[in-house]
Amino acid sequence: MKEIKSFLTIILILVSSFLIFSCEEDGNNAKEPLLGFYTISKSTLTAPCASQNGAATLPSGTDVTAAILNAFLSDIECASAGDKAIEIAENGKIFFACRVEGKKQDQGSWAINSDRSELTLTLLIEGNLIPLKLTGLQESTIKVSGNVASLPVPPLLLASVESLFSGVDDQAILISIDIELEKLG
């Protein structure tokens, strides 16, 4: 009888261990692959843009990466500009972060559609909620890319690319861009 109890105890321990490890593995496998820290590695105009009076223009294909990156991450102060990142976090949250300093601030939310073809980032940029819908979404383990159509940006954002935009008094300039977010290790 004692041998049967010992045998049943061993079986119970093995089954319990199997269930515990199986549940942990399922939880890890179910983790959203988009979660992590990113930088904007590429942003290119997919259509020409212009001020309302046509005095300032940029052609399709213009690289606006530095201007977009600076505008996005200007709301967080880090000791090093290279430390700044966008964090796509759990529960649909987005943070701007100083990775080395461990500092982060709530910056909005994110959602992905069921067929993973559109990623919507709703970001608080310079005090305004800006919805960015990346369509034609492409995902890999190292980057996320897509197209953002009709994104309203202040003319000063484009002034670093074309100085004529510094004199434009339009409320916003609509731009369409291909954007690539590179995952940081």
N, C-alpha and C positions, 0 to 999 in steps of 0.2 A: 504494500500500500504506500509506504514511504517512497519507494522508487517511482511509483506512478505520479505522486504529488511533485516530486522533483522533476520528472520528465515534463509534466504539465506546466510547471513554473518556467522551465527553460523554453518551452514552446511559446508561452505567453510573452516572455521577455523578447524573444526573436520576432514575434508578430508585431509587438508594440514598437520595437526598434525599426522594423521595416515600414510601418505606417508613419512614424515620425519623420524618417528620412525621405519617404515618398512625398509627404506633404511639403517639406522644405524644398525639395527639388521642383515640385509643381509651382510653388510660389516664386522661385527664381526664374523659371521658364516663362512665367506669365508677365514678367517685368516688361514695361513699355520700352521698346528699343530707342525711342526718341529722347529719353531722359538723359541729361548730361549738360555739360558746358560747351558753348559754341562761340565762335567769332564769325564775323561776316568776311568771308575770304574773296568774294567776287560779287559785283553788282554792276550790271551793264544795261544801259537804256535799250529797250526793244522797239521804241518808236521815238521820233523826234519830239522835243518839247520846246515850248516857247512862251514868252510873256504875252499878255493879252494884246499889247500893241506891236508885238513882233520884233521889238528892239533887241531882245536877248533870246538866243536860240541855242539848242544843242542837238546834234544829229543822232540818229539811231546808231547804236554801237559804242557810244561814249562810255568810258569807264567812270563810274561814279562811286566806286567802292569806298574810298577814303571819306568822301562826304557823307555817305550813308552810315558808315561805321561810326564816325565822329558824332553825327546827330543822334544815333541810337544810344550810344554809351556816354553822352555828355552829362547825363543826370546823376552819374555816380563818380565820386572822387576816390581814386586809388593812388597809392604812392608811386606806382608805375603804370603808364598807359598800357603796357603789354600785359598787365595783370587783369584788365577788364574783360568781362565775358557775359554772355547771355546764358542763363540757366533755364532749361526746360525741366521743370520739377514735377513731382507727383501732384495729384489732385488738380491738374489743369492750371498750375501756377507758373508764372514766369518771374524770374528775378534778374536784375542786373547785379553782377558780383565782382568783387575783388578776390580772386581765387586764393592768392598767397596770404592775404590779410584775413581771410575768412569773413569778410564783410559782404552783406547782400541787402538789397532793398526790393520790396515787392514792386513789380513793374507791370503786372497785368495777368492775362490768362491765355491759354492755348486750348485748341480742340482740333481733332482730326476726324474726318468723315469715315464712314464704315468701310469704304473700299480703299482707304488710304491714298486718295488721289488729291486731296485738298487739306492743307494745314492752315488754320486761321490763328494768327497771333494778334491779340488785342493788347496793345502796348500803350503805356502812359509815357509819351514823349514830350518834353518841354511843357508839361502841364495839360496836354491834350490826349484823349484816348484815340489812338490810331489803329483801325483794324487793317491788318495785312493778311490777305488771303493768297497763299501760295497755291497756284493751280498747276496741274501737270507735275505733281510732286514726285520727286525721285529720292529714294532713301538708300543709304548704304551704311556700313558700320562707321564710316569716317566723315560723311557729309549728308546734308539735306539740301535739295535745290528745287526751285520752281519759279513760276512767273507771277509777279504782282502787277495787276493792271490798275491804272487810274489812281495812283497813290498821291494824295495831296501833300506837297512839301512847301515850306516857306522858301521864297526866292533866295534868301541868304544861304540856304543849304547848298544851292547850286553855284553860289558866287565863288566858292573855292575851286570850281571846275571852269567856270566862265565868268570873268570879272564883271561883265555887263549886267549880270543878275543882281549885283549889289545895289544898283540904282532903281530896281524894279519895285513898284509899290503894290503889286498884285497881292491879294490875300494869300493865295497859294498857287502853285504850278502843279499841274497833273503830270505825273511821270509813270511810265510802265517800265518795269525792270525784270531781268532775269537775276535771281539772287541765289547765292550759295552760302550756306552756313557750314563751316568746318568744325567738326567735333574736336574738342581739346582733350588731351590725355590726362 
